[in-house]
């Protein structure tokens, strides 16, 4: 990595446009959905009660919309932990998260995520890193898109 003063962070700009293919399948469990519902205050019974979810037409309990971040962040680790990325996670602040849901996530889903590095913008010693996590089910059908922006502080920031 270039350590010159012209380069305030060590985030590798050449990785913009790179995709990280799924390395694992995430099995959605009712227990993890219940944990997320409790953590976020999502009190609808369909998040914890299979019968309530089935009354609404789901095969099993349905995840709160923010559950997609659990799946996305696991997959984003492939990029963040890549030595080529130049990202020092101790200097990361989560700046933004946006969700597009193609269908609800339910217990029993098998999900695979491809992470795309969409952009890196450096200003004032901070790199704004934008990623897009495309989550699909085991048939390859889109489930959700999670767009994240991380602020990576440079040295002395």
GUGUVO-540757 format. One line per 2 residues: number of its first residue (from 1); their letters; for each residue x, y negated, z of C-alpha. Coordinates in Angstrom, 1 decimal, always signed. Layout:
N
NUM = a = X Y Z | ...
//
This chain:
157
1 = xx = +0.0 +0.0 +0.0 | +1.1 -3.5 -0.7
3 = xx = +1.9 -5.3 +2.6 | +2.5 -8.8 +1.1
5 = xx = +0.8 -11.8 +2.7 | -1.3 -12.1 -0.5
7 = xx = -3.0 -8.9 +0.5 | -4.9 -9.5 +3.8
9 = xx = -6.1 -5.9 +4.2 | -4.8 -2.5 +3.1
11 = xx = -8.1 -1.3 +1.5 | -7.3 +0.2 -1.8
13 = xx = -9.1 -1.7 -4.5 | -8.3 +0.9 -7.2
15 = xx = -10.8 +3.3 -5.7 | -13.8 +1.2 -6.8
17 = xx = -15.8 +3.4 -9.1 | -14.6 +6.6 -7.6
19 = xx = -17.2 +9.2 -6.4 | -16.7 +11.8 -3.7
21 = xx = -18.6 +15.0 -4.5 | -20.5 +16.8 -1.8
23 = xx = -18.2 +19.0 +0.3 | -20.9 +20.5 +2.6
25 = xx = -24.6 +21.0 +2.8 | -26.4 +19.3 +5.7
27 = xx = -29.2 +21.5 +7.2 | -31.8 +19.2 +8.7
29 = xx = -33.0 +20.5 +12.0 | -36.1 +19.6 +14.1
31 = xx = -33.8 +19.0 +17.0 | -31.7 +16.4 +15.2
33 = xx = -34.9 +14.7 +13.9 | -36.2 +14.6 +17.5
35 = xx = -32.9 +13.1 +18.7 | -33.1 +10.3 +16.1
37 = xx = -36.7 +9.6 +16.9 | -35.9 +9.3 +20.5
39 = xx = -32.8 +7.1 +19.8 | -34.7 +4.7 +17.6
41 = xx = -38.0 +4.7 +19.5 | -39.9 +6.3 +16.6
43 = xx = -42.9 +7.6 +18.6 | -45.1 +9.1 +15.9
45 = xx = -45.9 +12.8 +16.8 | -45.0 +14.0 +13.3
47 = xx = -41.3 +13.5 +14.3 | -41.5 +16.0 +17.1
49 = xx = -44.6 +18.1 +16.7 | -44.8 +20.5 +13.8
51 = xx = -48.6 +20.7 +13.9 | -48.9 +16.9 +13.7
53 = xx = -46.6 +16.9 +10.7 | -48.5 +19.7 +9.0
55 = xx = -51.7 +17.8 +9.5 | -50.1 +15.1 +7.4
57 = xx = -49.1 +17.5 +4.7 | -45.4 +18.2 +5.6
59 = xx = -43.9 +21.7 +5.9 | -42.2 +20.8 +9.2
61 = xx = -41.5 +17.7 +11.4 | -40.6 +14.6 +9.3
63 = xx = -37.6 +12.4 +10.0 | -37.8 +8.7 +10.7
65 = xx = -36.7 +6.7 +7.7 | -33.3 +5.8 +9.3
67 = xx = -32.4 +9.5 +9.6 | -30.9 +9.3 +6.1
69 = xx = -27.9 +7.4 +7.7 | -27.0 +10.5 +9.7
71 = xx = -26.5 +12.4 +6.4 | -24.9 +9.5 +4.5
73 = xx = -22.3 +8.7 +7.2 | -21.2 +12.3 +7.4
75 = xx = -20.6 +12.2 +3.6 | -19.0 +8.8 +3.7
77 = xx = -16.2 +10.2 +5.9 | -14.7 +11.8 +2.7
79 = xx = -13.9 +8.3 +1.4 | -13.1 +6.6 +4.8
81 = xx = -10.8 +9.4 +5.8 | -9.1 +9.6 +2.4
83 = xx = -5.5 +8.4 +3.0 | -5.7 +6.7 -0.4
85 = xx = -8.6 +4.5 +0.9 | -6.3 +2.4 +3.1
87 = xx = -9.2 +2.1 +5.6 | -8.2 +1.9 +9.3
89 = xx = -11.5 +2.8 +10.9 | -10.5 +1.0 +14.1
91 = xx = -10.8 -2.2 +12.1 | -14.3 -1.4 +10.7
93 = xx = -17.5 -3.2 +11.6 | -20.7 -2.0 +10.0
95 = xx = -22.2 -4.9 +8.1 | -25.3 -3.7 +6.3
97 = xx = -27.4 -0.6 +5.6 | -30.2 -0.3 +3.0
99 = xx = -32.4 +2.7 +2.3 | -34.3 +3.8 -0.8
101 = xx = -36.4 +6.9 -0.1 | -37.5 +9.1 -2.9
103 = xx = -39.3 +11.4 -0.5 | -39.4 +12.0 +3.2
105 = xx = -36.7 +14.1 +4.9 | -38.2 +17.1 +6.8
107 = xx = -36.7 +19.8 +9.0 | -35.4 +22.7 +7.0
109 = xx = -34.1 +20.5 +4.1 | -30.7 +21.4 +2.7
111 = xx = -29.1 +18.1 +1.7 | -26.0 +17.3 -0.3
113 = xx = -24.6 +13.8 -0.7 | -22.4 +12.2 -3.3
115 = xx = -20.7 +9.0 -2.2 | -19.8 +6.3 -4.7
117 = xx = -17.4 +3.4 -3.9 | -19.3 +0.5 -5.6
119 = xx = -17.2 -2.5 -4.7 | -14.5 -4.0 -2.5
121 = xx = -14.4 -7.7 -2.1 | -11.6 -9.4 -0.1
123 = xx = -12.0 -12.8 +1.5 | -10.4 -14.5 +4.5
125 = xx = -8.6 -11.4 +5.6 | -11.7 -9.1 +5.5
127 = xx = -12.5 -6.5 +2.9 | -16.2 -6.0 +2.3
129 = xx = -16.5 -2.3 +1.2 | -19.8 -1.3 -0.4
131 = xx = -20.7 +2.4 -0.8 | -23.7 +4.2 -2.2
133 = xx = -24.7 +7.7 -0.9 | -27.0 +9.6 -3.2
135 = xx = -28.7 +12.3 -1.1 | -30.3 +15.2 -3.0
137 = xx = -32.0 +18.4 -1.9 | -30.7 +21.9 -2.7
139 = xx = -32.5 +21.8 -6.1 | -30.7 +18.6 -7.0
141 = xx = -33.8 +16.4 -6.6 | -33.1 +12.9 -5.2
143 = xx = -34.2 +12.4 -1.6 | -32.7 +9.1 -0.6
145 = xx = -30.1 +6.5 -1.6 | -28.2 +4.8 +1.3
147 = xx = -26.2 +1.6 +0.5 | -23.7 +0.6 +3.1
149 = xx = -21.4 -2.3 +3.5 | -18.4 -2.1 +5.9
151 = xx = -16.3 -5.1 +6.9 | -12.7 -4.0 +7.3
153 = xx = -10.6 -6.5 +9.2 | -7.0 -7.2 +8.2
155 = xx = -4.1 -7.4 +10.6 | -4.5 -10.1 +13.2
157 = x = -8.3 -10.4 +12.6
//
